[in-house]
Amino acid sequence: MNRHLRPLITLGALASLATPAAAAGADAATSPYTPTGKKVNCINARQIQSTDVLDNQSVLFKLSGGTYYINHLPNRCSGLKMQDGFSYEQRGSSDLCNVDVIKPVRTGAGASYGPCPLGEFEEVTKTSK
């Protein structure tokens, strides 16, 4: 099996889209994103334009064409929110899937972060408020 490690650093472009309420896992009434009901196991990694870590268990992916997906990791990923980004490993295809893992990028000495498995990708639309 061919494994590729590709760095994917979170970008500030989407930071303004994530509110503290979304980062805290607030309900749909206060979230800037509305689920469409569509969930997929994989997204095309080549279409990822930017990412935003919402909290230690949720990452927003913006794809080319203006599509947004939130990945709700099955478990908390220690250090994900406080680090500058994450790297990921793809397992043989150009897709990033729920069988793949992300790993917080370590900045500074001391902390070591293990890989964190991804969950399903849930398509969301940006709510205009």
C-alpha atoms as one frame of an Amber mdcrd trajectory, in Angstrom:
protein
   0.000   0.000   0.000   1.385   3.363  -1.010   1.175   6.027   1.692   1.617
   9.703   1.020   2.054  12.308   3.691   0.790  15.654   2.513   0.827  18.688
   4.747  -2.401  20.612   4.921  -2.049  23.731   6.992  -5.174  25.480   8.168
  -5.693  28.822   6.552  -6.974  32.008   8.114  -9.323  32.627   5.183 -12.075
  30.576   6.758 -11.353  31.610  10.322 -13.893  34.386  10.093 -16.549  31.824
   9.151 -16.194  29.820  12.358 -17.831  31.406  15.367 -17.109  30.433  18.971
 -20.582  28.877  19.015 -19.679  26.592  16.122 -16.405  25.688  17.776 -18.275
  24.732  20.916 -20.584  22.469  18.919 -23.612  24.746  19.232 -26.975  23.804
  17.796 -28.014  24.617  14.244 -29.815  27.808  15.320 -26.527  29.497  16.240
 -24.138  27.768  13.837 -22.982  29.547  10.656 -23.448  26.256   8.763 -26.555
  24.269   7.949 -26.280  20.515   7.238 -27.654  19.477   3.840 -28.258  15.900
   4.964 -25.627  14.566   2.555 -22.819  12.530   4.133 -19.937  10.942   2.258
 -17.026   8.749   3.276 -14.484  10.520   1.016 -13.719  13.850  -0.601 -11.268
  14.546  -3.424  -8.123  15.878  -1.741  -7.119  17.757  -4.909 -10.249  19.904
  -4.556  -9.462  21.063  -1.010  -8.945  24.832  -1.112  -8.708  25.481   2.613
  -9.498  24.064   6.018 -10.518  25.452   9.385 -10.200  23.537  12.638 -13.433
  24.332  14.488 -12.549  22.414  17.650 -10.670  19.265  18.714 -13.266  17.093
  17.009 -14.466  19.061  13.944 -12.708  20.291  10.810 -14.289  22.362   8.041
 -13.104  21.635   4.488 -13.789  24.130   1.702 -13.604  22.527  -1.731 -13.274
  24.151  -5.124 -16.684  25.133  -6.426 -17.730  26.489  -3.016 -18.753  23.196
  -1.428 -18.200  22.851   2.333 -17.857  19.674   4.385 -17.453  19.294   8.119
 -15.652  16.199   9.290 -16.757  15.148  12.751 -13.937  13.001  14.082 -15.199
   9.992  16.054 -12.994  10.997  19.011 -11.426  14.184  20.328  -8.041  14.864
  18.760  -5.742  16.280  21.436  -3.941  19.428  20.313  -5.817  19.826  17.030
  -7.380  23.222  17.793  -4.338  24.775  19.459  -1.827  23.846  16.747  -1.231
  25.639  13.461  -2.680  22.895  11.303  -2.469  19.233  10.537  -1.022  16.761
   8.108  -2.797  13.783   6.680  -1.997  10.461   5.115  -3.827   9.198   2.074
  -3.997   5.478   1.577  -3.437   4.932  -2.107  -5.905   7.293  -3.813  -6.473
  10.983  -4.423  -9.355  10.919  -1.960  -9.278  11.802   1.713 -11.539   9.275
   3.434 -12.964   8.293   6.781 -10.365   5.499   6.965  -7.547   8.072   6.832
  -5.977   9.899   9.763  -4.882  13.453  10.495  -2.115  14.483  12.841  -1.816
  17.912  14.487   1.309  19.758  13.395   3.509  20.105  16.433   4.759  23.628
  17.066   7.361  23.918  19.767   8.993  21.382  22.043   7.352  19.045  24.477
   4.001  17.917  23.148   3.621  14.931  20.896   0.323  14.245  19.150  -0.800
  10.928  17.787  -2.791  10.321  14.630  -6.531  10.970  14.792  -8.951   9.003
  12.595 -11.365  10.940  10.429 -15.122  10.456  10.486 -17.765  10.986   7.826
 -17.774  14.188   5.814 -21.063  16.053   6.201 -21.927  18.591   3.508 -22.989
  21.961   4.904 -24.028  25.292   3.460 -22.990  28.638   4.833 -25.905  30.291
   6.570 -26.284  33.967   5.806 -27.068  35.885   8.985
